[in-house]
Amino acid sequence: MSRILRALLILAAAASGGCGARTEVQAVAGRTATYQCGDAVITADFRDSGVELTLGDTTLRLPQVVAASGARYADDAGNEFWTQGNSALFTQAGQPRRDCDVSRSGG
């Protein structure tokens, strides 16, 4: 895991202060989360160097890229998945950006 991502995760954990009943999803290898993105359901399987997204019959493998905040994954085709806490932004190439919220997570 990159030092930047590790530092961001530490800062996010410190900022949350353990308050609130809802556990935030951390985009770390080995974690899986399901997001509701409008009418679409996306399963995100976080890996060492990226994320594998499953949307129905479509699978996208996106490498991790630099982000000022949260964890961002993108490819050269215009696909992007950007997570922060229990929210995400998802853009599938050629389609409008969707706002997403975690509906289920596991490790």
C-alpha positions as CSV (number, residue, x, y, z in Angstrom):
1,M,0.0,0.0,0.0
2,S,1.4,3.4,-0.9
3,R,2.5,5.7,1.9
4,I,0.0,8.4,0.7
5,L,-3.0,6.0,0.9
6,R,-1.9,4.7,4.3
7,A,-1.6,8.3,5.6
8,L,-5.0,9.2,4.2
9,L,-6.6,6.2,5.9
10,I,-5.0,7.1,9.2
11,L,-6.2,10.7,8.9
12,A,-9.7,9.5,8.0
13,A,-9.8,7.2,11.0
14,A,-8.6,10.0,13.3
15,A,-11.1,12.5,11.9
16,S,-14.0,10.1,12.4
17,G,-13.2,9.8,16.1
18,G,-15.2,6.7,16.4
19,C,-18.4,8.7,16.5
20,G,-21.6,7.5,14.9
21,A,-23.1,4.1,14.6
22,R,-22.3,3.5,10.9
23,T,-18.9,2.0,10.2
24,E,-17.1,3.7,7.2
25,V,-15.8,1.5,4.4
26,Q,-12.1,1.6,4.0
27,A,-10.8,1.1,0.4
28,V,-8.1,-1.4,1.4
29,A,-7.1,-4.7,-0.3
30,G,-9.3,-7.6,0.7
31,R,-12.4,-5.5,1.4
32,T,-15.6,-5.8,-0.6
33,A,-18.5,-3.3,-0.6
34,T,-21.8,-3.0,-2.4
35,Y,-22.8,0.5,-3.5
36,Q,-26.2,1.8,-4.6
37,C,-25.6,4.3,-7.5
38,G,-29.0,5.6,-8.5
39,D,-30.7,2.6,-10.1
40,A,-27.4,0.6,-10.4
41,V,-25.9,-1.7,-7.9
42,I,-22.0,-1.9,-8.0
43,T,-19.9,-4.4,-6.1
44,A,-16.4,-3.1,-5.4
45,D,-13.6,-5.7,-4.7
46,F,-10.7,-3.6,-3.5
47,R,-7.2,-5.0,-4.3
48,D,-3.6,-4.1,-3.7
49,S,-3.3,-1.9,-6.9
50,G,-6.9,-1.1,-7.8
51,V,-10.5,-2.1,-7.6
52,E,-12.6,-4.6,-9.6
53,L,-16.2,-3.3,-10.1
54,T,-19.1,-5.5,-11.0
55,L,-22.2,-4.0,-12.5
56,G,-24.6,-6.7,-13.7
57,D,-22.7,-8.5,-16.5
58,T,-20.0,-5.9,-16.8
59,T,-16.7,-6.0,-14.9
60,L,-14.3,-3.1,-14.8
61,R,-10.7,-3.3,-13.4
62,L,-9.5,0.1,-12.5
63,P,-6.0,1.0,-11.3
64,Q,-5.5,3.3,-8.3
65,V,-4.5,6.8,-9.2
66,V,-3.5,9.8,-7.1
67,A,-6.2,11.6,-5.2
68,A,-6.1,14.5,-2.8
69,S,-8.7,12.9,-0.6
70,G,-10.3,9.4,-0.5
71,A,-9.3,6.6,-2.8
72,R,-9.6,7.1,-6.6
73,Y,-9.5,4.5,-9.4
74,A,-9.5,5.4,-13.1
75,D,-8.5,4.1,-16.5
76,D,-7.7,5.8,-19.8
77,A,-11.1,4.9,-21.2
78,G,-12.9,7.4,-19.0
79,N,-14.1,5.0,-16.2
80,E,-13.6,6.4,-12.7
81,F,-14.6,5.3,-9.2
82,W,-13.7,7.7,-6.3
83,T,-14.5,6.7,-2.7
84,Q,-14.5,8.6,0.5
85,G,-16.1,7.2,3.6
86,N,-19.4,5.6,2.8
87,S,-19.9,7.5,-0.5
88,A,-18.5,7.3,-3.9
89,L,-18.7,8.9,-7.3
90,F,-18.8,6.6,-10.3
91,T,-18.4,7.5,-14.0
92,Q,-18.7,4.8,-16.6
93,A,-17.1,5.9,-19.9
94,G,-19.6,8.0,-22.0
95,Q,-22.2,8.2,-19.2
96,P,-23.0,10.8,-16.6
97,R,-21.4,10.7,-13.2
98,R,-23.4,8.9,-10.5
99,D,-23.5,9.5,-6.7
100,C,-23.2,6.3,-4.7
101,D,-23.7,5.2,-1.2
102,V,-22.6,2.0,0.5
103,S,-25.4,-0.5,1.0
104,R,-23.3,-3.4,2.3
105,S,-19.6,-4.0,3.2
106,G,-17.5,-6.9,4.3
107,G,-13.9,-8.1,4.6
